[in-house]
Amino acid sequence: MSSTFINRHWQPRAMLVCHVAAIVLLIAFVVIETKVASSPIAPLGLLRTRALAGANIAMACVGGSMFAMWYFVSLYLQEVLHYSAARSGLAFTAIALTVAVMSNVAQGLVTRFGARRVLTVGLLFAAVSEGLLTRLPEH
């Protein structure tokens, strides 16, 4: 996937259509979940709890940044460093193993220190690690 492919197909009109479609679908989801569905998939009333709403917002941000990281780092590995797809996947093994191990460690830490402290420290580590990715060389 070359950079000319990306530049040629990321046109402002197409991006605007995608954003409008996403907003319309989000509104439709909220209306269906709150007004139409007799047993909603995601009861939005749960978000009235301030702590739960805050945790969900924080995790949505983490998820968004982590998924973006996987995408852009894989492009970096393949387009800048010229790794094959298999080698790029292998390069992510350390990150995947760290996530798997630390998610299990976090369970014990939440029991010991509480969810708020563990989430705060985890978010700080995620922010620092994402920030370090901005220092990747271009050659």
URZIKA-V422618 format. One record per residue. N is the residue number from 1. NEAR is the number of other C-alpha atoms within 12 Angstrom. Layout:
BEGIN
<<N & NEAR> <N & NEAR>>
END
This chain:
BEGIN
<<1 & 18> <2 & 14> <3 & 14> <4 & 10> <5 & 11> <6 & 12> <7 & 11> <8 & 12> <9 & 14> <10 & 15> <11 & 13> <12 & 12> <13 & 11> <14 & 13> <15 & 13> <16 & 13> <17 & 14> <18 & 15> <19 & 14> <20 & 14> <21 & 14> <22 & 14> <23 & 14> <24 & 14> <25 & 14> <26 & 14> <27 & 15> <28 & 16> <29 & 20> <30 & 20> <31 & 17> <32 & 19> <33 & 19> <34 & 19> <35 & 16> <36 & 14> <37 & 16> <38 & 11> <39 & 12> <40 & 17> <41 & 15> <42 & 16> <43 & 19> <44 & 21> <45 & 16> <46 & 17> <47 & 15> <48 & 12> <49 & 12> <50 & 12> <51 & 15> <52 & 17> <53 & 16> <54 & 18> <55 & 23> <56 & 20> <57 & 16> <58 & 22> <59 & 20> <60 & 15> <61 & 17> <62 & 24> <63 & 17> <64 & 17> <65 & 22> <66 & 24> <67 & 16> <68 & 16> <69 & 25> <70 & 23> <71 & 18> <72 & 20> <73 & 29> <74 & 26> <75 & 23> <76 & 27> <77 & 28> <78 & 22> <79 & 23> <80 & 20> <81 & 19> <82 & 18> <83 & 19> <84 & 18> <85 & 19> <86 & 14> <87 & 15> <88 & 25> <89 & 20> <90 & 16> <91 & 21> <92 & 21> <93 & 15> <94 & 14> <95 & 20> <96 & 16> <97 & 14> <98 & 15> <99 & 18> <100 & 14> <101 & 14> <102 & 19> <103 & 17> <104 & 14> <105 & 16> <106 & 24> <107 & 17> <108 & 15> <109 & 19> <110 & 20> <111 & 14> <112 & 13> <113 & 15> <114 & 15> <115 & 20> <116 & 20> <117 & 17> <118 & 23> <119 & 25> <120 & 21> <121 & 18> <122 & 24> <123 & 25> <124 & 16> <125 & 17> <126 & 26> <127 & 20> <128 & 14> <129 & 19> <130 & 23> <131 & 15> <132 & 13> <133 & 20> <134 & 15> <135 & 11> <136 & 16> <137 & 12> <138 & 13> <139 & 10>>
END
